[in-house]
């Protein structure tokens, strides 16, 4: 599950120049879409760059962004744990290294790790180690909360988009980009 949603590219019709100058790199953007009222968050992250371009449909405002989880690629862990459970180790490193993230959905995994030592290891690589040891899956939601659970124990009932998918061909209505200045903030 890690890495599946780290990047997002959104092309917006900007023929009316509705979006020109509205956003900038470093702001938070939220993509809301579902088959109903368009209130389901599909992706939330930080804008990396914005481009104005022209294609066959006219002016396009292209937003490229990174999910919150992408920032964890640059964080390194220096820790040693002995005789600890998988879930307690994960909760500990989240608390120590990611003060703006939570571990509310880290489910108890009682697999005991006799000894694990991480020296300058990327945070995500440490999570991958714990996933492998505990036969678990992990992802971070749009509220920066970790979800860690036994492999194949959860079903995703939400719509999912994949690379190069045309959302209009899927029949989605009420697609919204949260551009309300109350919900967009610079980090």
N, C-alpha and C positions, 0 to 999 in steps of 0.2 A: 504493500500500500504506500510505502514511502516513495516520494518522487512523482507519483501519478499526477499531482496537481500543483507542482511547484511553479509552473509558468502559465501565463495566460496571455493571449493576444485577442483583442476585441477591436473589430472594425466597425465604426459608427458612420452612418450616412451624415455627412456634414455639409450638404448642399446649401442649407439655410444658415450655415455657420453658427449653429446653436452651441457647439462645443468649443469653438475657437477661444483659446485663452482661459477656459474654465478650469482646467486641471494642469498640474505640473508634477514633475518627478518628485517622489518622496511622499506624495499624498496617498491615503488609503482609498481604494475603490472596491465596490461590492457589486457583483453580478448576480442579479435576482432573476430567476426564471422557473416556470413550472407550467403544467397544463391547465392551471386555474387562474388565480388572481396575480400571479407574478410576485409572490412574497417569499419564495424559497431561495435561500442563499445557495448558489452553486459554486461560487468562488469569491474569496476576499483576500486582498493582499495589497502590496505597495507598488505604486507606479514606478517603473524603472525608466521608461522613456515614452515619448509621444511624438508621432510623426503626422504631418499633414501630407496627404498624397492625392493624386488624381488617377482614377482608373476609368474603366468603361462606364461606370455608373455616376461618375462625377467626383466631387470632393469627398474624401474619406479621412476620418480622424482615427488613427491607429494607436491604440493603447497597448503597451507591453508592460507586464507586471510580474512580480514574484510573490508567491504565497508566503505567509509568515514563516513557514517551515524552511524556506530556502536560506534564511539567515543562520540556521543551525549548522550549515556546512562549514561556517567559519569559526565556530566555537570549539575549542579543544578541551578535553577532559584529562585531568591528572588526579586519579583516584585509585584507591585499593579497597576492595571489599572481601571479607572472609565470612563464611558461614551465614550468608544473608539470602533472603528470598529475592527472586527476580523483581517482583513488584516494589519491594522496599528499596532496592538499588535504584530502580528507575525514578521513583518518587524522590529519592535523595538527590540525584543529579539534576532533576528538574528544579527542585527547590534551591539548590546551590548555584546553578549556572544560568537559570532562566527565570529571573524574578517576575517577569511580566507574563509568564505562562502558568497554567494550572495543571494539576494531575487529578482532577475530579472524577475522570472516567478511566483511571488506571485500575483495572480489576485485579483482585487478589490472585497472584500466581505463587503458589507455595513451593515451587521448585527451588531447592537450595543450591546456591553456588558456593562451592568449597573455597575458591579463591579466584579473584579476577583483578588484574592490574592493568590500568590504562595510563599510558604515558604519552601526552600530547596527541591523543587520539580524537578525531573529529566526533562531535556529539552524535551525529547520525550513525556513525560506525559503532559507537557504543550501544545505541538503541538496537541496531542490527544484531549485535552480539547477544543482547538480552532476548530479542525475538527468537533467535536460533536456539538458544539454551532453553527457553520456556515454551517453544512451539507456539508462538504468539504472533499476532498482527498488531500494527500500530499506525495511527494517523493523528494529525492535529486538526481540530475543527476551526471554523471561522472565528471562534472566541478565544483562540490560543490555548485550548484545553486538549491535553493528551488523551487519546483513547487507546488503551492497551488491553488486549483480550486474547483468549485462546483461539488459535487458528480455526477458521471455518465455523465459529460459534455465533456469528452475527450475519444477518441478511440486510443488504442495502436495498431499501424500498424506494429510494429517491431516484429521480432521473439522473442519468450520467451522460456527459458529453465526452466524446473522444476527438482526437486530432482529425482535422479536415471534415468534421461532421457539419452538415448544413442544418441549422436549427429550424429554419423555415420548412424544410422537407419533413421534419419530425412532427409538425403540427403544433408547435408551441405557440401560445398566445401570451399577451401581456408581458413581454420581455422588458425588463427594466434595468437600468444602470443607476445605482444610487449616487446621484450627483448633487444631492442636497448638501449645502455647505455645513449643515449641522452634523452630518454623518461623515463628511470627509475632513480629515485633519492631517496636518503635516506632522511627521514624526520627529 
